[in-house]
Amino acid sequence: MATTETKRLMIRHLVEGTRKQAHFLTPGGVMTELFYIASAMLDAKFSPSTSDTGGSEASSSFSASQP
């Protein structure tokens, strides 16, 4: 799903963040988060920088309430 090394690094943080939030989300909310992650990774125009993949910042910056 992740077509670049930067996306591969980022997806780890995003999935980790979703796992941490899963306790507080409905099953549908978890699926929505996973859909957002997959959509971003498959978007050809989405090109994160290496600095976007660092630390827990990346995993905590997304939530189920964001479109």
All heavy atoms as TSV, in Angstrom:
chain	resi	resn	atom	element	x	y	z
A	1	MET	N	N	0.828	-1.187	0.000
A	1	MET	CA	C	0.000	0.000	0.000
A	1	MET	C	C	0.877	1.257	0.000
A	1	MET	O	O	0.587	2.192	-0.702
A	1	MET	CB	C	-0.920	-0.024	1.208
A	1	MET	CG	C	-1.852	1.112	1.259
A	1	MET	SD	S	-3.177	1.083	2.505
A	1	MET	CE	C	-2.794	-0.170	3.611
A	2	ALA	N	N	1.917	1.272	0.811
A	2	ALA	CA	C	2.811	2.419	0.866
A	2	ALA	C	C	3.848	2.279	-0.246
A	2	ALA	O	O	4.634	1.343	-0.264
A	2	ALA	CB	C	3.487	2.489	2.223
A	3	THR	N	N	3.852	3.230	-1.159
A	3	THR	CA	C	4.690	3.109	-2.351
A	3	THR	C	C	6.068	3.732	-2.209
A	3	THR	O	O	6.900	3.553	-3.081
A	3	THR	CB	C	3.985	3.753	-3.553
A	3	THR	OG1	O	3.673	5.107	-3.222
A	3	THR	CG2	C	2.705	2.995	-3.893
A	4	THR	N	N	6.317	4.488	-1.136
A	4	THR	CA	C	7.633	5.084	-0.912
A	4	THR	C	C	8.113	4.735	0.490
A	4	THR	O	O	7.332	4.352	1.362
A	4	THR	CB	C	7.593	6.620	-1.047
A	4	THR	OG1	O	6.789	7.156	0.016
A	4	THR	CG2	C	7.043	7.054	-2.391
A	5	GLU	N	N	9.407	4.879	0.714
A	5	GLU	CA	C	9.967	4.596	2.037
A	5	GLU	C	C	9.389	5.541	3.089
A	5	GLU	O	O	9.094	5.123	4.205
A	5	GLU	CB	C	11.497	4.720	2.003
A	5	GLU	CG	C	12.154	4.333	3.303
A	5	GLU	CD	C	11.883	2.890	3.713
A	5	GLU	OE1	O	11.729	2.025	2.836
A	5	GLU	OE2	O	11.818	2.634	4.932
A	6	THR	N	N	9.180	6.794	2.740
A	6	THR	CA	C	8.600	7.752	3.689
A	6	THR	C	C	7.194	7.337	4.083
A	6	THR	O	O	6.823	7.403	5.255
A	6	THR	CB	C	8.584	9.169	3.074
A	6	THR	OG1	O	9.911	9.498	2.640
A	6	THR	CG2	C	8.121	10.192	4.076
A	7	LYS	N	N	6.401	6.888	3.118
A	7	LYS	CA	C	5.044	6.410	3.428
A	7	LYS	C	C	5.094	5.163	4.289
A	7	LYS	O	O	4.271	4.990	5.178
A	7	LYS	CB	C	4.255	6.144	2.140
A	7	LYS	CG	C	3.795	7.394	1.436
A	7	LYS	CD	C	2.952	7.033	0.235
A	7	LYS	CE	C	2.439	8.236	-0.491
A	7	LYS	NZ	N	1.578	7.871	-1.626
A	8	ARG	N	N	6.072	4.302	4.055
A	8	ARG	CA	C	6.206	3.090	4.881
A	8	ARG	C	C	6.486	3.458	6.334
A	8	ARG	O	O	5.950	2.831	7.245
A	8	ARG	CB	C	7.313	2.197	4.343
A	8	ARG	CG	C	6.921	1.454	3.098
A	8	ARG	CD	C	8.006	0.482	2.652
A	8	ARG	NE	N	7.755	0.115	1.283
A	8	ARG	CZ	C	8.408	0.606	0.231
A	8	ARG	NH1	N	9.400	1.448	0.402
A	8	ARG	NH2	N	8.089	0.247	-0.987
A	9	LEU	N	N	7.328	4.447	6.542
A	9	LEU	CA	C	7.614	4.892	7.905
A	9	LEU	C	C	6.382	5.534	8.540
A	9	LEU	O	O	6.081	5.307	9.710
A	9	LEU	CB	C	8.775	5.891	7.906
A	9	LEU	CG	C	10.142	5.333	7.537
A	9	LEU	CD1	C	11.143	6.471	7.369
A	9	LEU	CD2	C	10.623	4.351	8.586
A	10	MET	N	N	5.677	6.329	7.763
A	10	MET	CA	C	4.511	7.036	8.283
A	10	MET	C	C	3.377	6.075	8.637
A	10	MET	O	O	2.708	6.259	9.648
A	10	MET	CB	C	4.018	8.070	7.273
A	10	MET	CG	C	2.808	8.840	7.762
A	10	MET	SD	S	2.374	10.189	6.673
A	10	MET	CE	C	3.238	11.499	7.510
A	11	ILE	N	N	3.175	5.065	7.828
A	11	ILE	CA	C	2.053	4.163	8.062
A	11	ILE	C	C	2.199	3.453	9.410
A	11	ILE	O	O	1.219	3.211	10.109
A	11	ILE	CB	C	1.863	3.173	6.902
A	11	ILE	CG1	C	0.445	2.622	6.918
A	11	ILE	CG2	C	2.854	2.045	6.951
A	11	ILE	CD1	C	0.057	1.927	5.637
A	12	ARG	N	N	3.433	3.154	9.809
A	12	ARG	CA	C	3.651	2.535	11.123
A	12	ARG	C	C	3.125	3.429	12.239
A	12	ARG	O	O	2.474	2.957	13.167
A	12	ARG	CB	C	5.134	2.266	11.343
A	12	ARG	CG	C	5.680	1.191	10.472
A	12	ARG	CD	C	7.144	0.971	10.747
A	12	ARG	NE	N	7.740	0.244	9.654
A	12	ARG	CZ	C	9.019	0.301	9.357
A	12	ARG	NH1	N	9.842	1.025	10.068
A	12	ARG	NH2	N	9.493	-0.392	8.348
A	13	HIS	N	N	3.421	4.716	12.159
A	13	HIS	CA	C	2.974	5.663	13.183
A	13	HIS	C	C	1.455	5.833	13.160
A	13	HIS	O	O	0.812	5.915	14.210
A	13	HIS	CB	C	3.651	7.020	12.996
A	13	HIS	CG	C	5.120	6.975	13.235
A	13	HIS	ND1	N	5.665	6.768	14.473
A	13	HIS	CD2	C	6.160	7.116	12.387
A	13	HIS	CE1	C	6.981	6.781	14.383
A	13	HIS	NE2	N	7.305	6.986	13.126
A	14	LEU	N	N	0.895	5.886	11.979
A	14	LEU	CA	C	-0.552	6.069	11.873
A	14	LEU	C	C	-1.314	4.861	12.402
A	14	LEU	O	O	-2.310	5.015	13.114
A	14	LEU	CB	C	-0.940	6.353	10.415
A	14	LEU	CG	C	-0.425	7.675	9.852
A	14	LEU	CD1	C	-0.742	7.760	8.362
A	14	LEU	CD2	C	-1.010	8.845	10.595
A	15	VAL	N	N	-0.850	3.675	12.072
A	15	VAL	CA	C	-1.514	2.469	12.573
A	15	VAL	C	C	-1.321	2.354	14.085
A	15	VAL	O	O	-2.250	2.001	14.808
A	15	VAL	CB	C	-1.000	1.214	11.837
A	15	VAL	CG1	C	-1.514	-0.061	12.492
A	15	VAL	CG2	C	-1.434	1.265	10.374
A	16	GLU	N	N	-0.142	2.692	14.576
A	16	GLU	CA	C	0.095	2.668	16.022
A	16	GLU	C	C	-0.850	3.634	16.744
A	16	GLU	O	O	-1.434	3.299	17.776
A	16	GLU	CB	C	1.540	3.051	16.324
A	16	GLU	CG	C	1.858	3.099	17.807
A	16	GLU	CD	C	3.263	3.600	18.073
A	16	GLU	OE1	O	4.111	3.571	17.161
A	16	GLU	OE2	O	3.504	4.036	19.215
A	17	GLY	N	N	-1.022	4.818	16.187
A	17	GLY	CA	C	-1.948	5.785	16.773
A	17	GLY	C	C	-3.380	5.289	16.762
A	17	GLY	O	O	-4.128	5.472	17.732
A	18	THR	N	N	-3.771	4.638	15.686
A	18	THR	CA	C	-5.122	4.086	15.593
A	18	THR	C	C	-5.316	2.977	16.616
A	18	THR	O	O	-6.368	2.888	17.250
A	18	THR	CB	C	-5.387	3.567	14.165
A	18	THR	OG1	O	-5.210	4.650	13.242
A	18	THR	CG2	C	-6.793	3.019	14.033
A	19	ARG	N	N	-4.300	2.147	16.807
A	19	ARG	CA	C	-4.391	1.085	17.815
A	19	ARG	C	C	-4.568	1.675	19.214
A	19	ARG	O	O	-5.333	1.159	20.019
A	19	ARG	CB	C	-3.135	0.217	17.774
A	19	ARG	CG	C	-3.089	-0.685	16.567
A	19	ARG	CD	C	-1.864	-1.546	16.561
A	19	ARG	NE	N	-1.912	-2.460	17.700
A	19	ARG	CZ	C	-0.844	-3.029	18.220
A	19	ARG	NH1	N	0.353	-2.790	17.722
A	19	ARG	NH2	N	-0.959	-3.859	19.235
A	20	LYS	N	N	-3.867	2.771	19.504
A	20	LYS	CA	C	-3.996	3.412	20.812
A	20	LYS	C	C	-5.378	4.019	21.005
A	20	LYS	O	O	-5.905	4.034	22.111
A	20	LYS	CB	C	-2.927	4.487	20.975
A	20	LYS	CG	C	-1.531	3.925	21.141
A	20	LYS	CD	C	-0.517	5.032	21.245
A	20	LYS	CE	C	0.892	4.479	21.371
A	20	LYS	NZ	N	1.885	5.565	21.452
A	21	GLN	N	N	-5.969	4.533	19.946
A	21	GLN	CA	C	-7.290	5.161	20.014
A	21	GLN	C	C	-8.419	4.149	19.963
A	21	GLN	O	O	-9.549	4.461	20.326
A	21	GLN	CB	C	-7.479	6.126	18.842
A	21	GLN	CG	C	-6.592	7.330	18.873
A	21	GLN	CD	C	-6.781	8.168	17.626
A	21	GLN	OE1	O	-7.535	7.816	16.728
A	21	GLN	NE2	N	-6.103	9.297	17.562
A	22	ALA	N	N	-8.155	2.939	19.519
A	22	ALA	CA	C	-9.199	1.950	19.278
A	22	ALA	C	C	-10.053	1.682	20.511
A	22	ALA	O	O	-11.256	1.433	20.392
A	22	ALA	CB	C	-8.592	0.646	18.776
A	23	HIS	N	N	-9.468	1.761	21.673
A	23	HIS	CA	C	-10.219	1.528	22.915
A	23	HIS	C	C	-11.339	2.558	23.085
A	23	HIS	O	O	-12.375	2.255	23.671
A	23	HIS	CB	C	-9.261	1.576	24.105
A	23	HIS	CG	C	-9.917	1.352	25.422
A	23	HIS	ND1	N	-10.430	0.130	25.803
A	23	HIS	CD2	C	-10.176	2.204	26.434
A	23	HIS	CE1	C	-10.964	0.241	26.997
A	23	HIS	NE2	N	-10.822	1.484	27.414
A	24	PHE	N	N	-11.140	3.754	22.562
A	24	PHE	CA	C	-12.095	4.841	22.734
A	24	PHE	C	C	-13.031	5.012	21.539
A	24	PHE	O	O	-13.916	5.866	21.567
A	24	PHE	CB	C	-11.347	6.160	22.974
A	24	PHE	CG	C	-10.388	6.081	24.117
A	24	PHE	CD1	C	-9.028	5.957	23.898
A	24	PHE	CD2	C	-10.852	6.108	25.422
A	24	PHE	CE1	C	-8.145	5.881	24.958
A	24	PHE	CE2	C	-9.978	6.031	26.492
A	24	PHE	CZ	C	-8.622	5.909	26.261
A	25	LEU	N	N	-12.828	4.237	20.485
A	25	LEU	CA	C	-13.617	4.364	19.258
A	25	LEU	C	C	-14.579	3.195	19.105
A	25	LEU	O	O	-14.345	2.112	19.627
A	25	LEU	CB	C	-12.688	4.401	18.037
A	25	LEU	CG	C	-11.702	5.550	17.952
A	25	LEU	CD1	C	-10.737	5.319	16.800
A	25	LEU	CD2	C	-12.425	6.872	17.784
A	26	THR	N	N	-15.621	3.430	18.364
A	26	THR	CA	C	-16.514	2.336	17.991
A	26	THR	C	C	-15.812	1.512	16.907
A	26	THR	O	O	-14.856	1.993	16.285
A	26	THR	CB	C	-17.834	2.888	17.419
A	26	THR	OG1	O	-17.545	3.595	16.200
A	26	THR	CG2	C	-18.544	3.799	18.410
A	27	PRO	N	N	-16.266	0.300	16.663
A	27	PRO	CA	C	-15.672	-0.477	15.566
A	27	PRO	C	C	-15.736	0.282	14.233
A	27	PRO	O	O	-14.797	0.238	13.441
A	27	PRO	CB	C	-16.514	-1.751	15.526
A	27	PRO	CG	C	-16.969	-1.920	16.938
A	27	PRO	CD	C	-17.227	-0.512	17.426
A	28	GLY	N	N	-16.828	0.992	14.016
A	28	GLY	CA	C	-16.944	1.798	12.794
A	28	GLY	C	C	-15.922	2.918	12.757
A	28	GLY	O	O	-15.399	3.263	11.701
A	29	GLY	N	N	-15.628	3.495	13.916
A	29	GLY	CA	C	-14.621	4.554	14.002
A	29	GLY	C	C	-13.234	4.040	13.675
A	29	GLY	O	O	-12.443	4.715	12.999
A	30	VAL	N	N	-12.923	2.841	14.136
A	30	VAL	CA	C	-11.630	2.227	13.821
A	30	VAL	C	C	-11.534	1.972	12.322
A	30	VAL	O	O	-10.515	2.264	11.695
A	30	VAL	CB	C	-11.428	0.921	14.616
A	30	VAL	CG1	C	-10.154	0.205	14.171
A	30	VAL	CG2	C	-11.382	1.203	16.117
A	31	MET	N	N	-12.597	1.442	11.743
A	31	MET	CA	C	-12.596	1.190	10.300
A	31	MET	C	C	-12.455	2.486	9.506
A	31	MET	O	O	-11.771	2.526	8.480
A	31	MET	CB	C	-13.868	0.445	9.886
A	31	MET	CG	C	-13.934	-0.982	10.399
A	31	MET	SD	S	-12.526	-1.996	9.918
A	31	MET	CE	C	-12.735	-2.051	8.158
A	32	THR	N	N	-13.085	3.550	9.998
A	32	THR	CA	C	-12.962	4.854	9.340
A	32	THR	C	C	-11.516	5.327	9.362
A	32	THR	O	O	-10.993	5.805	8.350
A	32	THR	CB	C	-13.878	5.893	10.016
A	32	THR	OG1	O	-15.227	5.445	9.920
A	32	THR	CG2	C	-13.738	7.261	9.367
A	33	GLU	N	N	-10.853	5.194	10.507
A	33	GLU	CA	C	-9.441	5.574	10.615
A	33	GLU	C	C	-8.593	4.784	9.631
A	33	GLU	O	O	-7.735	5.340	8.953
A	33	GLU	CB	C	-8.935	5.342	12.036
A	33	GLU	CG	C	-9.396	6.372	13.024
A	33	GLU	CD	C	-8.811	7.740	12.762
A	33	GLU	OE1	O	-7.599	7.855	12.469
A	33	GLU	OE2	O	-9.580	8.711	12.841
A	34	LEU	N	N	-8.828	3.471	9.557
A	34	LEU	CA	C	-8.063	2.638	8.636
A	34	LEU	C	C	-8.328	3.020	7.183
A	34	LEU	O	O	-7.419	3.019	6.347
A	34	LEU	CB	C	-8.385	1.160	8.872
A	34	LEU	CG	C	-7.941	0.621	10.235
A	34	LEU	CD1	C	-8.428	-0.809	10.419
A	34	LEU	CD2	C	-6.450	0.731	10.415
A	35	PHE	N	N	-9.571	3.390	6.891
A	35	PHE	CA	C	-9.912	3.859	5.545
A	35	PHE	C	C	-9.157	5.143	5.214
A	35	PHE	O	O	-8.629	5.297	4.111
A	35	PHE	CB	C	-11.419	4.080	5.432
A	35	PHE	CG	C	-11.833	4.666	4.121
A	35	PHE	CD1	C	-11.864	3.888	2.978
A	35	PHE	CD2	C	-12.177	6.004	4.026
A	35	PHE	CE1	C	-12.232	4.438	1.750
A	35	PHE	CE2	C	-12.549	6.556	2.813
A	35	PHE	CZ	C	-12.571	5.772	1.667
A	36	TYR	N	N	-9.084	6.079	6.183
A	36	TYR	CA	C	-8.349	7.332	5.966
A	36	TYR	C	C	-6.870	7.063	5.699
A	36	TYR	O	O	-6.269	7.669	4.804
A	36	TYR	CB	C	-8.473	8.258	7.169
A	36	TYR	CG	C	-9.839	8.869	7.374
A	36	TYR	CD1	C	-10.234	9.282	8.644
A	36	TYR	CD2	C	-10.735	9.057	6.337
A	36	TYR	CE1	C	-11.471	9.860	8.864
A	36	TYR	CE2	C	-11.973	9.623	6.546
A	36	TYR	CZ	C	-12.335	10.032	7.802
A	36	TYR	OH	O	-13.553	10.606	8.021
A	37	ILE	N	N	-6.296	6.156	6.470
A	37	ILE	CA	C	-4.880	5.828	6.283
A	37	ILE	C	C	-4.664	5.220	4.896
A	37	ILE	O	O	-3.753	5.626	4.165
A	37	ILE	CB	C	-4.394	4.867	7.384
A	37	ILE	CG1	C	-4.405	5.578	8.745
A	37	ILE	CG2	C	-2.999	4.336	7.059
A	37	ILE	CD1	C	-4.198	4.655	9.921
A	38	ALA	N	N	-5.501	4.262	4.530
A	38	ALA	CA	C	-5.371	3.621	3.221
A	38	ALA	C	C	-5.560	4.627	2.093
A	38	ALA	O	O	-4.817	4.614	1.110
A	38	ALA	CB	C	-6.382	2.485	3.091
A	39	SER	N	N	-6.526	5.515	2.246
A	39	SER	CA	C	-6.775	6.530	1.210
A	39	SER	C	C	-5.573	7.445	1.035
A	39	SER	O	O	-5.184	7.773	-0.086
A	39	SER	CB	C	-8.001	7.369	1.567
A	39	SER	OG	O	-9.153	6.575	1.569
A	40	ALA	N	N	-4.986	7.854	2.143
A	40	ALA	CA	C	-3.809	8.728	2.066
A	40	ALA	C	C	-2.636	8.015	1.409
A	40	ALA	O	O	-1.934	8.590	0.575
A	40	ALA	CB	C	-3.417	9.208	3.457
A	41	MET	N	N	-2.436	6.761	1.764
A	41	MET	CA	C	-1.309	6.018	1.203
A	41	MET	C	C	-1.481	5.750	-0.289
A	41	MET	O	O	-0.517	5.711	-1.037
A	41	MET	CB	C	-1.110	4.690	1.942
A	41	MET	CG	C	-0.649	4.835	3.372
A	41	MET	SD	S	0.890	5.743	3.537
A	41	MET	CE	C	0.382	7.039	4.659
A	42	LEU	N	N	-2.709	5.572	-0.738
A	42	LEU	CA	C	-2.959	5.298	-2.146
A	42	LEU	C	C	-3.068	6.564	-2.994
A	42	LEU	O	O	-3.064	6.480	-4.224
A	42	LEU	CB	C	-4.223	4.457	-2.292
A	42	LEU	CG	C	-4.114	3.047	-1.698
A	42	LEU	CD1	C	-5.474	2.357	-1.744
A	42	LEU	CD2	C	-3.064	2.233	-2.420
A	43	ASP	N	N	-3.153	7.721	-2.357
A	43	ASP	CA	C	-3.260	8.991	-3.071
A	43	ASP	C	C	-1.906	9.338	-3.695
A	43	ASP	O	O	-0.920	9.552	-2.993
A	43	ASP	CB	C	-3.699	10.094	-2.115
A	43	ASP	CG	C	-3.918	11.433	-2.794
A	43	ASP	OD1	O	-3.689	11.547	-4.016
A	43	ASP	OD2	O	-4.327	12.380	-2.096
A	44	ALA	N	N	-1.850	9.394	-4.995
A	44	ALA	CA	C	-0.601	9.677	-5.701
A	44	ALA	C	C	-0.074	11.070	-5.385
A	44	ALA	O	O	1.135	11.313	-5.452
A	44	ALA	CB	C	-0.803	9.529	-7.200
A	45	LYS	N	N	-0.947	11.995	-5.040
A	45	LYS	CA	C	-0.530	13.369	-4.744
A	45	LYS	C	C	-0.014	13.531	-3.316
A	45	LYS	O	O	0.592	14.541	-2.993
A	45	LYS	CB	C	-1.697	14.329	-4.961
A	45	LYS	CG	C	-2.147	14.400	-6.396
A	45	LYS	CD	C	-3.327	15.320	-6.536
A	45	LYS	CE	C	-3.860	15.298	-7.956
A	45	LYS	NZ	N	-5.073	16.101	-8.084
A	46	PHE	N	N	-0.269	12.551	-2.442
A	46	PHE	CA	C	0.165	12.620	-1.053
A	46	PHE	C	C	1.641	12.268	-0.982
A	46	PHE	O	O	2.048	11.157	-1.295
A	46	PHE	CB	C	-0.652	11.669	-0.184
A	46	PHE	CG	C	-0.237	11.645	1.259
A	46	PHE	CD1	C	-0.360	12.774	2.045
A	46	PHE	CD2	C	0.268	10.494	1.822
A	46	PHE	CE1	C	0.006	12.759	3.373
A	46	PHE	CE2	C	0.637	10.462	3.146
A	46	PHE	CZ	C	0.514	11.595	3.926
A	47	SER	N	N	2.453	13.247	-0.596
A	47	SER	CA	C	3.887	13.039	-0.524
A	47	SER	C	C	4.410	13.627	0.785
A	47	SER	O	O	4.855	14.766	0.823
A	47	SER	CB	C	4.551	13.716	-1.722
A	47	SER	OG	O	5.940	13.536	-1.667
A	48	PRO	N	N	4.367	12.853	1.867
A	48	PRO	CA	C	4.832	13.360	3.154
A	48	PRO	C	C	6.338	13.553	3.164
A	48	PRO	O	O	7.065	12.860	2.450
A	48	PRO	CB	C	4.420	12.274	4.133
A	48	PRO	CG	C	4.400	11.033	3.313
A	48	PRO	CD	C	3.945	11.472	1.947
A	49	SER	N	N	6.800	14.494	3.964
A	49	SER	CA	C	8.233	14.673	4.115
A	49	SER	C	C	8.731	13.732	5.194
A	49	SER	O	O	7.961	13.207	5.991
A	49	SER	CB	C	8.554	16.124	4.471
A	49	SER	OG	O	8.061	16.413	5.764
A	50	THR	N	N	10.022	13.538	5.238
A	50	THR	CA	C	10.605	12.642	6.237
A	50	THR	C	C	10.327	13.143	7.647
A	50	THR	O	O	10.108	12.356	8.556
A	50	THR	CB	C	12.115	12.507	6.017
A	50	THR	OG1	O	12.341	12.087	4.673
A	50	THR	CG2	C	12.730	11.500	6.964
A	51	SER	N	N	10.273	14.449	7.844
A	51	SER	CA	C	10.017	14.993	9.179
A	51	SER	C	C	8.600	14.680	9.657
A	51	SER	O	O	8.337	14.673	10.855
A	51	SER	CB	C	10.248	16.504	9.193
A	51	SER	OG	O	9.314	17.148	8.358
A	52	ASP	N	N	7.676	14.398	8.736
A	52	ASP	CA	C	6.302	14.056	9.108
A	52	ASP	C	C	6.195	12.660	9.711
A	52	ASP	O	O	5.181	12.323	10.297
A	52	ASP	CB	C	5.375	14.113	7.886
A	52	ASP	CG	C	5.177	15.519	7.375
A	52	ASP	OD1	O	5.352	16.468	8.155
A	52	ASP	OD2	O	4.853	15.657	6.180
A	53	THR	N	N	7.234	11.853	9.589
A	53	THR	CA	C	7.169	10.474	10.060
A	53	THR	C	C	7.779	10.281	11.434
A	53	THR	O	O	7.729	9.193	11.978
A	53	THR	CB	C	7.902	9.530	9.079
A	53	THR	OG1	O	9.274	9.884	9.052
A	53	THR	CG2	C	7.285	9.595	7.701
A	54	GLY	N	N	8.353	11.304	12.008
A	54	GLY	CA	C	9.090	11.148	13.264
A	54	GLY	C	C	8.254	11.200	14.515
A	54	GLY	O	O	7.287	11.923	14.619
A	55	GLY	N	N	8.632	10.378	15.479
A	55	GLY	CA	C	8.066	10.412	16.819
A	55	GLY	C	C	6.594	10.082	16.911
A	55	GLY	O	O	5.963	9.667	15.963
A	56	SER	N	N	6.056	10.290	18.103
A	56	SER	CA	C	4.643	10.004	18.334
A	56	SER	C	C	3.752	11.124	17.824
A	56	SER	O	O	2.543	10.998	17.820
A	56	SER	CB	C	4.397	9.788	19.822
A	56	SER	OG	O	4.732	10.944	20.538
A	57	GLU	N	N	4.355	12.232	17.408
A	57	GLU	CA	C	3.589	13.344	16.867
A	57	GLU	C	C	2.724	12.908	15.696
A	57	GLU	O	O	1.561	13.238	15.618
A	57	GLU	CB	C	4.553	14.432	16.369
A	57	GLU	CG	C	4.399	15.758	17.038
A	57	GLU	CD	C	5.401	16.724	16.476
A	57	GLU	OE1	O	6.596	16.572	16.704
A	57	GLU	OE2	O	4.957	17.656	15.775
A	58	ALA	N	N	3.303	12.140	14.791
A	58	ALA	CA	C	2.558	11.716	13.603
A	58	ALA	C	C	1.394	10.812	13.968
A	58	ALA	O	O	0.341	10.892	13.365
A	58	ALA	CB	C	3.488	10.991	12.621
A	59	SER	N	N	1.584	9.964	14.969
A	59	SER	CA	C	0.514	9.026	15.306
A	59	SER	C	C	-0.608	9.682	16.081
A	59	SER	O	O	-1.717	9.197	16.096
A	59	SER	CB	C	1.063	7.847	16.098
A	59	SER	OG	O	1.593	8.278	17.321
A	60	SER	N	N	-0.349	10.810	16.726
A	60	SER	CA	C	-1.394	11.444	17.526
A	60	SER	C	C	-2.053	12.623	16.824
A	60	SER	O	O	-2.966	13.218	17.356
A	60	SER	CB	C	-0.819	11.903	18.870
A	60	SER	OG	O	0.161	12.910	18.658
A	61	SER	N	N	-1.590	12.953	15.621
A	61	SER	CA	C	-2.141	14.131	14.958
A	61	SER	C	C	-3.409	13.840	14.161
A	61	SER	O	O	-4.012	14.746	13.624
A	61	SER	CB	C	-1.086	14.760	14.054
A	61	SER	OG	O	-0.748	13.869	13.026
A	62	PHE	N	N	-3.817	12.589	14.087
A	62	PHE	CA	C	-5.021	12.237	13.347
A	62	PHE	C	C	-6.044	11.644	14.300
A	62	PHE	O	O	-5.713	10.922	15.212
A	62	PHE	CB	C	-4.696	11.207	12.243
A	62	PHE	CG	C	-3.805	11.753	11.192
A	62	PHE	CD1	C	-2.437	11.579	11.274
A	62	PHE	CD2	C	-4.307	12.479	10.137
A	62	PHE	CE1	C	-1.600	12.097	10.311
A	62	PHE	CE2	C	-3.486	12.991	9.167
A	62	PHE	CZ	C	-2.125	12.805	9.259
A	63	SER	N	N	-7.307	11.955	14.073
A	63	SER	CA	C	-8.341	11.355	14.907
A	63	SER	C	C	-9.553	11.025	14.049
A	63	SER	O	O	-9.670	11.467	12.915
A	63	SER	CB	C	-8.756	12.301	16.029
A	63	SER	OG	O	-9.465	13.388	15.506
A	64	ALA	N	N	-10.457	10.271	14.613
A	64	ALA	CA	C	-11.633	9.823	13.870
A	64	ALA	C	C	-12.530	10.989	13.476
A	64	ALA	O	O	-13.303	10.892	12.546
A	64	ALA	CB	C	-12.430	8.824	14.693
A	65	SER	N	N	-12.428	12.113	14.158
A	65	SER	CA	C	-13.316	13.228	13.861
A	65	SER	C	C	-12.873	14.034	12.649
A	65	SER	O	O	-13.609	14.836	12.140
A	65	SER	CB	C	-13.429	14.158	15.082
A	65	SER	OG	O	-12.160	14.697	15.379
A	66	GLN	N	N	-11.627	13.818	12.194
A	66	GLN	CA	C	-11.149	14.565	11.037
A	66	GLN	C	C	-11.570	13.873	9.754
A	66	GLN	O	O	-11.517	12.649	9.665
A	66	GLN	CB	C	-9.621	14.660	11.064
A	66	GLN	CG	C	-9.115	15.508	12.199
A	66	GLN	CD	C	-7.606	15.583	12.190
A	66	GLN	OE1	O	-6.946	14.791	11.554
A	66	GLN	NE2	N	-7.062	16.535	12.914
A	67	PRO	N	N	-11.957	14.629	8.728
A	67	PRO	CA	C	-12.340	14.006	7.454
A	67	PRO	C	C	-11.157	13.480	6.687
A	67	PRO	O	O	-10.086	13.842	6.846
A	67	PRO	CB	C	-13.009	15.144	6.688
A	67	PRO	CG	C	-12.658	16.394	7.380
A	67	PRO	CD	C	-12.179	16.038	8.752
